[in-house]
Amino acid sequence: MAMAVALGIASSAAAQQRPSRIGPFVVDLRATIPTFPSDVQLATSRGVGSSDLPGAGLGIDIGAHLYLVRWHAITFGIGGEFMTARARSTPSAAGGQAITERYTSIAPQLSFNFGSAKGWSYLSGGIGPSVWSIVPDGSQPLPADEERLKTINYGGGARWFSKKHVAFTFDVRFYAINPGTPTFGFPGGPRTTLLVIGAGVSVR
């Protein structure tokens, strides 16, 4: 009898010490800072000067993830991400152009998660289309500004739940963008890797 009670207490203590499971789902909303490149080939593909490209911008990232399977220390998740960002330059005193640059990506994602329900880190990636437009004020978009480019995104981050259902989240992501197609005498855009850093909230 005493042994059974002791085993029951030990089992209860072990259960209490066991980390709570990640999930079952989470929705992310982050503000992002993309580092748009000032690449000569990219500028030439739109007929603008590289010094007129806007550079860094602002955007948002919305994601949703479902956590299905745990294997040892890894919890596998599936979901998707939508990211859109914008940057704008102003004309220089030397007579440059004002340009608005927009980037939008949508893709499914597979994630590898490490931690517990109180907070976890992750590595994730996916493949999907993106659209990258670079349009001077007063000009019409070129076909390159509407082309759907195959893009691989990969990166990682973490979520910390200070409250039961709300967490702070941080993400660093790279978007490996396929080169664009040459059109109407313009060369195609270059193969580019875009860095995007985001921070915001997660809800479950």
Phi and psi in degrees as GROMACS dihedral restraints (atoms count N, CA, C in turn):
[ dihedral_restraints ]
;  ai    aj    ak    al  type     phi  dphi    fc
    3     4     5     6     1   -61.5    20    10
    4     5     6     7     1   -38.5    20    10
    6     7     8     9     1   -66.5    20    10
    7     8     9    10     1   -39.4    20    10
    9    10    11    12     1   -63.9    20    10
   10    11    12    13     1   -42.3    20    10
   12    13    14    15     1   -62.7    20    10
   13    14    15    16     1   -43.4    20    10
   15    16    17    18     1   -61.9    20    10
   16    17    18    19     1   -42.6    20    10
   18    19    20    21     1   -65.5    20    10
   19    20    21    22     1   -37.4    20    10
   21    22    23    24     1   -64.6    20    10
   22    23    24    25     1   -42.9    20    10
   24    25    26    27     1   -63.6    20    10
   25    26    27    28     1   -43.3    20    10
   27    28    29    30     1   -62.5    20    10
   28    29    30    31     1   -41.3    20    10
   30    31    32    33     1   -65.3    20    10
   31    32    33    34     1   -40.1    20    10
   33    34    35    36     1   -65.0    20    10
   34    35    36    37     1   -41.5    20    10
   36    37    38    39     1   -64.4    20    10
   37    38    39    40     1   -40.6    20    10
   39    40    41    42     1   -64.4    20    10
   40    41    42    43     1   -38.8    20    10
   42    43    44    45     1   -65.1    20    10
   43    44    45    46     1   -37.9    20    10
   45    46    47    48     1   -69.0    20    10
   46    47    48    49     1   -31.3    20    10
   48    49    50    51     1   -81.7    20    10
   49    50    51    52     1   -18.3    20    10
   51    52    53    54     1   -67.2    20    10
   52    53    54    55     1   130.8    20    10
   54    55    56    57     1   -60.6    20    10
   55    56    57    58     1   139.9    20    10
   57    58    59    60     1   -70.0    20    10
   58    59    60    61     1   150.5    20    10
   60    61    62    63     1   -74.6    20    10
   61    62    63    64     1   147.1    20    10
   63    64    65    66     1   -70.4    20    10
   64    65    66    67     1   142.0    20    10
   66    67    68    69     1   106.6    20    10
   67    68    69    70     1  -154.5    20    10
   69    70    71    72     1   -78.2    20    10
   70    71    72    73     1   -15.6    20    10
   72    73    74    75     1  -152.1    20    10
   73    74    75    76     1   165.4    20    10
   75    76    77    78     1  -153.0    20    10
   76    77    78    79     1   146.2    20    10
   78    79    80    81     1  -119.2    20    10
   79    80    81    82     1   129.8    20    10
   81    82    83    84     1  -109.2    20    10
   82    83    84    85     1   142.4    20    10
   84    85    86    87     1  -136.9    20    10
   85    86    87    88     1   114.9    20    10
   87    88    89    90     1  -130.0    20    10
   88    89    90    91     1   144.3    20    10
   90    91    92    93     1   -84.0    20    10
   91    92    93    94     1   141.5    20    10
   93    94    95    96     1  -126.7    20    10
   94    95    96    97     1   154.6    20    10
   96    97    98    99     1  -123.7    20    10
   97    98    99   100     1   105.6    20    10
   99   100   101   102     1   -89.1    20    10
  100   101   102   103     1   143.6    20    10
  102   103   104   105     1  -102.9    20    10
  103   104   105   106     1    83.3    20    10
  105   106   107   108     1   -65.1    20    10
  106   107   108   109     1   135.1    20    10
  108   109   110   111     1   -79.2    20    10
  109   110   111   112     1   157.1    20    10
  111   112   113   114     1  -107.6    20    10
  112   113   114   115     1    65.4    20    10
  114   115   116   117     1   -90.4    20    10
  115   116   117   118     1   134.7    20    10
  117   118   119   120     1   -63.3    20    10
  118   119   120   121     1   -43.5    20    10
  120   121   122   123     1   -64.5    20    10
  121   122   123   124     1   -38.9    20    10
  123   124   125   126     1   -61.7    20    10
  124   125   126   127     1   -45.6    20    10
  126   127   128   129     1   -63.4    20    10
  127   128   129   130     1   -42.5    20    10
  129   130   131   132     1   -63.5    20    10
  130   131   132   133     1   -33.5    20    10
  132   133   134   135     1   -66.5    20    10
  133   134   135   136     1   -15.1    20    10
  135   136   137   138     1  -116.3    20    10
  136   137   138   139     1     1.7    20    10
  138   139   140   141     1    71.4    20    10
  139   140   141   142     1    34.0    20    10
  141   142   143   144     1  -126.2    20    10
  142   143   144   145     1   170.1    20    10
  144   145   146   147     1   -84.9    20    10
  145   146   147   148     1   143.6    20    10
  147   148   149   150     1   -64.4    20    10
  148   149   150   151     1   -28.7    20    10
  150   151   152   153     1   -72.5    20    10
  151   152   153   154     1   -13.9    20    10
  153   154   155   156     1   -91.1    20    10
  154   155   156   157     1    -9.0    20    10
  156   157   158   159     1   -65.5    20    10
  157   158   159   160     1   142.5    20    10
  159   160   161   162     1   -68.3    20    10
  160   161   162   163     1   -31.8    20    10
  162   163   164   165     1    86.2    20    10
  163   164   165   166     1  -138.6    20    10
  165   166   167   168     1   -65.3    20    10
  166   167   168   169     1   149.8    20    10
  168   169   170   171     1  -139.4    20    10
  169   170   171   172     1  -161.2    20    10
  171   172   173   174     1  -133.2    20    10
  172   173   174   175     1   154.3    20    10
  174   175   176   177     1  -165.9    20    10
  175   176   177   178     1  -171.6    20    10
  177   178   179   180     1  -133.6    20    10
  178   179   180   181     1   155.1    20    10
  180   181   182   183     1  -134.2    20    10
  181   182   183   184     1   122.6    20    10
  183   184   185   186     1  -119.7    20    10
  184   185   186   187     1   129.2    20    10
  186   187   188   189     1  -140.0    20    10
  187   188   189   190     1   156.7    20    10
  189   190   191   192     1  -140.5    20    10
  190   191   192   193     1   134.9    20    10
  192   193   194   195     1  -137.8    20    10
  193   194   195   196     1   142.9    20    10
  195   196   197   198     1  -119.9    20    10
  196   197   198   199     1   133.9    20    10
  198   199   200   201     1  -110.0    20    10
  199   200   201   202     1   117.0    20    10
  201   202   203   204     1  -109.4    20    10
  202   203   204   205     1   -43.7    20    10
  204   205   206   207     1  -129.7    20    10
  205   206   207   208     1   135.5    20    10
  207   208   209   210     1  -115.5    20    10
  208   209   210   211     1   131.6    20    10
  210   211   212   213     1  -133.3    20    10
  211   212   213   214     1   110.8    20    10
  213   214   215   216     1    54.7    20    10
  214   215   216   217     1  -120.3    20    10
  216   217   218   219     1   -90.6    20    10
  217   218   219   220     1    -0.4    20    10
  219   220   221   222     1  -108.1    20    10
  220   221   222   223     1   131.9    20    10
  222   223   224   225     1  -110.0    20    10
  223   224   225   226     1   126.3    20    10
  225   226   227   228     1   -91.9    20    10
  226   227   228   229     1   134.0    20    10
  228   229   230   231     1  -127.6    20    10
  229   230   231   232     1   152.5    20    10
  231   232   233   234     1  -128.5    20    10
  232   233   234   235     1   151.3    20    10
  234   235   236   237     1   179.3    20    10
  235   236   237   238     1  -153.0    20    10
  237   238   239   240     1  -156.1    20    10
  238   239   240   241     1   163.6    20    10
  240   241   242   243     1  -141.4    20    10
  241   242   243   244     1   138.7    20    10
  243   244   245   246     1  -121.6    20    10
  244   245   246   247     1   127.3    20    10
  246   247   248   249     1  -132.6    20    10
  247   248   249   250     1   132.5    20    10
  249   250   251   252     1  -137.5    20    10
  250   251   252   253     1   142.7    20    10
  252   253   254   255     1  -146.0    20    10
  253   254   255   256     1   158.3    20    10
  255   256   257   258     1  -144.4    20    10
  256   257   258   259     1   144.6    20    10
  258   259   260   261     1  -140.8    20    10
  259   260   261   262     1   151.9    20    10
  261   262   263   264     1  -141.8    20    10
  262   263   264   265     1   136.1    20    10
  264   265   266   267     1  -105.1    20    10
  265   266   267   268     1   159.7    20    10
  267   268   269   270     1  -114.0    20    10
  268   269   270   271     1   150.0    20    10
  270   271   272   273     1   -60.8    20    10
  271   272   273   274     1   140.8    20    10
  273   274   275   276     1   -82.1    20    10
  274   275   276   277     1   167.5    20    10
  276   277   278   279     1   -63.5    20    10
  277   278   279   280     1   -22.1    20    10
  279   280   281   282     1   -81.8    20    10
  280   281   282   283     1     3.6    20    10
  282   283   284   285     1    93.2    20    10
  283   284   285   286     1    29.9    20    10
  285   286   287   288     1   -72.7    20    10
  286   287   288   289     1  -179.0    20    10
  288   289   290   291     1  -102.1    20    10
  289   290   291   292     1   145.6    20    10
  291   292   293   294     1   -84.6    20    10
  292   293   294   295     1   126.9    20    10
  294   295   296   297     1  -128.8    20    10
  295   296   297   298     1   138.7    20    10
  297   298   299   300     1  -108.9    20    10
  298   299   300   301     1   125.5    20    10
  300   301   302   303     1  -114.7    20    10
  301   302   303   304     1   129.5    20    10
  303   304   305   306     1  -129.0    20    10
  304   305   306   307     1   143.6    20    10
  306   307   308   309     1  -137.2    20    10
  307   308   309   310     1   132.5    20    10
  309   310   311   312     1  -135.4    20    10
  310   311   312   313     1   132.8    20    10
  312   313   314   315     1  -135.8    20    10
  313   314   315   316     1   141.7    20    10
  315   316   317   318     1  -138.9    20    10
  316   317   318   319     1   135.0    20    10
  318   319   320   321     1  -161.7    20    10
  319   320   321   322     1   147.6    20    10
  321   322   323   324     1   -70.7    20    10
  322   323   324   325     1   159.9    20    10
  324   325   326   327     1  -140.2    20    10
  325   326   327   328     1   144.6    20    10
  327   328   329   330     1  -111.9    20    10
  328   329   330   331     1   133.4    20    10
  330   331   332   333     1  -127.3    20    10
  331   332   333   334     1   150.2    20    10
  333   334   335   336     1  -117.4    20    10
  334   335   336   337     1   117.9    20    10
  336   337   338   339     1  -117.0    20    10
  337   338   339   340     1   142.5    20    10
  339   340   341   342     1  -134.4    20    10
  340   341   342   343     1   121.7    20    10
  342   343   344   345     1   142.5    20    10
  343   344   345   346     1  -146.7    20    10
  345   346   347   348     1  -138.2    20    10
  346   347   348   349     1  -178.8    20    10
  348   349   350   351     1   -62.6    20    10
  349   350   351   352     1   -22.0    20    10
  351   352   353   354     1   -76.2    20    10
  352   353   354   355     1   -19.3    20    10
  354   355   356   357     1   170.5    20    10
  355   356   357   358     1   143.4    20    10
  357   358   359   360     1  -152.7    20    10
  358   359   360   361     1   153.9    20    10
  360   361   362   363     1  -101.5    20    10
  361   362   363   364     1   165.3    20    10
  363   364   365   366     1  -155.3    20    10
  364   365   366   367     1   156.8    20    10
  366   367   368   369     1  -121.8    20    10
  367   368   369   370     1   136.7    20    10
  369   370   371   372     1  -149.7    20    10
  370   371   372   373     1   162.9    20    10
  372   373   374   375     1  -166.8    20    10
  373   374   375   376     1   163.5    20    10
  375   376   377   378     1  -167.4    20    10
  376   377   378   379     1   172.3    20    10
  378   379   380   381     1  -128.9    20    10
  379   380   381   382     1   132.4    20    10
  381   382   383   384     1  -167.7    20    10
  382   383   384   385     1  -179.8    20    10
  384   385   386   387     1   -84.6    20    10
  385   386   387   388     1   153.7    20    10
  387   388   389   390     1  -139.5    20    10
  388   389   390   391     1   156.8    20    10
  390   391   392   393     1  -126.7    20    10
  391   392   393   394     1   130.9    20    10
  393   394   395   396     1  -125.9    20    10
  394   395   396   397     1   110.9    20    10
  396   397   398   399     1  -113.4    20    10
  397   398   399   400     1   140.8    20    10
  399   400   401   402     1  -136.0    20    10
  400   401   402   403     1    99.8    20    10
  402   403   404   405     1  -124.9    20    10
  403   404   405   406     1   119.0    20    10
  405   406   407   408     1   -67.3    20    10
  406   407   408   409     1   150.0    20    10
  408   409   410   411     1   -56.2    20    10
  409   410   411   412     1   135.0    20    10
  411   412   413   414     1    83.1    20    10
  412   413   414   415     1     0.1    20    10
  414   415   416   417     1  -108.0    20    10
  415   416   417   418     1   155.9    20    10
  417   418   419   420     1   -88.4    20    10
  418   419   420   421     1   145.8    20    10
  420   421   422   423     1   -59.7    20    10
  421   422   423   424     1   143.4    20    10
  423   424   425   426     1   -85.1    20    10
  424   425   426   427     1   164.8    20    10
  426   427   428   429     1   -55.0    20    10
  427   428   429   430     1   -31.8    20    10
  429   430   431   432     1   -64.6    20    10
  430   431   432   433     1   -26.0    20    10
  432   433   434   435     1   -75.6    20    10
  433   434   435   436     1   -11.4    20    10
  435   436   437   438     1  -118.7    20    10
  436   437   438   439     1     1.4    20    10
  438   439   440   441     1   -72.2    20    10
  439   440   441   442     1   136.5    20    10
  441   442   443   444     1   -86.4    20    10
  442   443   444   445     1   116.2    20    10
  444   445   446   447     1  -105.1    20    10
  445   446   447   448     1   130.3    20    10
  447   448   449   450     1   -64.1    20    10
  448   449   450   451     1   130.4    20    10
  450   451   452   453     1  -137.1    20    10
  451   452   453   454     1   132.9    20    10
  453   454   455   456     1  -103.6    20    10
  454   455   456   457     1   123.6    20    10
  456   457   458   459     1  -110.1    20    10
  457   458   459   460     1   142.1    20    10
  459   460   461   462     1  -152.5    20    10
  460   461   462   463     1   149.7    20    10
  462   463   464   465     1   169.7    20    10
  463   464   465   466     1  -159.1    20    10
  465   466   467   468     1  -164.4    20    10
  466   467   468   469     1   173.6    20    10
  468   469   470   471     1  -178.8    20    10
  469   470   471   472     1  -156.7    20    10
  471   472   473   474     1  -157.0    20    10
  472   473   474   475     1   161.3    20    10
  474   475   476   477     1  -132.9    20    10
  475   476   477   478     1   134.9    20    10
  477   478   479   480     1  -124.1    20    10
  478   479   480   481     1   116.4    20    10
  480   481   482   483     1   -91.9    20    10
  481   482   483   484     1    97.5    20    10
  483   484   485   486     1   -77.2    20    10
  484   485   486   487     1   -24.2    20    10
  486   487   488   489     1  -122.0    20    10
  487   488   489   490     1   166.4    20    10
  489   490   491   492     1   -60.3    20    10
  490   491   492   493     1   -39.3    20    10
  492   493   494   495     1  -114.7    20    10
  493   494   495   496     1    -2.3    20    10
  495   496   497   498     1  -129.1    20    10
  496   497   498   499     1   134.9    20    10
  498   499   500   501     1  -133.0    20    10
  499   500   501   502     1   156.9    20    10
  501   502   503   504     1   -87.0    20    10
  502   503   504   505     1   136.9    20    10
  504   505   506   507     1  -130.9    20    10
  505   506   507   508     1   146.7    20    10
  507   508   509   510     1  -135.7    20    10
  508   509   510   511     1   137.6    20    10
  510   511   512   513     1  -143.7    20    10
  511   512   513   514     1   137.4    20    10
  513   514   515   516     1  -121.6    20    10
  514   515   516   517     1   123.2    20    10
  516   517   518   519     1  -137.8    20    10
  517   518   519   520     1   144.2    20    10
  519   520   521   522     1  -113.1    20    10
  520   521   522   523     1   137.4    20    10
  522   523   524   525     1  -115.7    20    10
  523   524   525   526     1   108.2    20    10
  525   526   527   528     1   -89.5    20    10
  526   527   528   529     1   105.6    20    10
  528   529   530   531     1  -101.5    20    10
  529   530   531   532     1   128.4    20    10
  531   532   533   534     1   -63.6    20    10
  532   533   534   535     1   153.6    20    10
  534   535   536   537     1   -65.7    20    10
  535   536   537   538     1   153.2    20    10
  537   538   539   540     1   -83.9    20    10
  538   539   540   541     1   170.4    20    10
  540   541   542   543     1   -92.7    20    10
  541   542   543   544     1   131.6    20    10
  543   544   545   546     1   -62.2    20    10
  544   545   546   547     1   137.4    20    10
  546   547   548   549     1  -147.1    20    10
  547   548   549   550     1   143.2    20    10
  549   550   551   552     1    49.0    20    10
  550   551   552   553     1    43.6    20    10
  552   553   554   555     1    81.8    20    10
  553   554   555   556     1    -2.9    20    10
  555   556   557   558     1   -97.1    20    10
  556   557   558   559     1   138.0    20    10
  558   559   560   561     1   -69.7    20    10
  559   560   561   562     1   159.1    20    10
  561   562   563   564     1   -71.3    20    10
  562   563   564   565     1   154.7    20    10
  564   565   566   567     1   -64.1    20    10
  565   566   567   568     1   155.9    20    10
  567   568   569   570     1   -77.7    20    10
  568   569   570   571     1   162.2    20    10
  570   571   572   573     1   -67.6    20    10
  571   572   573   574     1   126.3    20    10
  573   574   575   576     1  -135.3    20    10
  574   575   576   577     1   145.7    20    10
  576   577   578   579     1  -114.3    20    10
  577   578   579   580     1   117.8    20    10
  579   580   581   582     1  -101.3    20    10
  580   581   582   583     1   128.0    20    10
  582   583   584   585     1   -94.7    20    10
  583   584   585   586     1   130.1    20    10
  585   586   587   588     1  -130.9    20    10
  586   587   588   589     1   126.3    20    10
  588   589   590   591     1  -111.9    20    10
  589   590   591   592     1   132.0    20    10
  591   592   593   594     1  -136.1    20    10
  592   593   594   595     1   153.9    20    10
  594   595   596   597     1  -148.9    20    10
  595   596   597   598     1   145.6    20    10
  597   598   599   600     1   178.3    20    10
  598   599   600   601     1  -139.3    20    10
  600   601   602   603     1  -124.7    20    10
  601   602   603   604     1   151.8    20    10
  603   604   605   606     1  -120.8    20    10
  604   605   606   607     1   142.3    20    10
  606   607   608   609     1  -126.5    20    10
  607   608   609   610     1   138.6    20    10
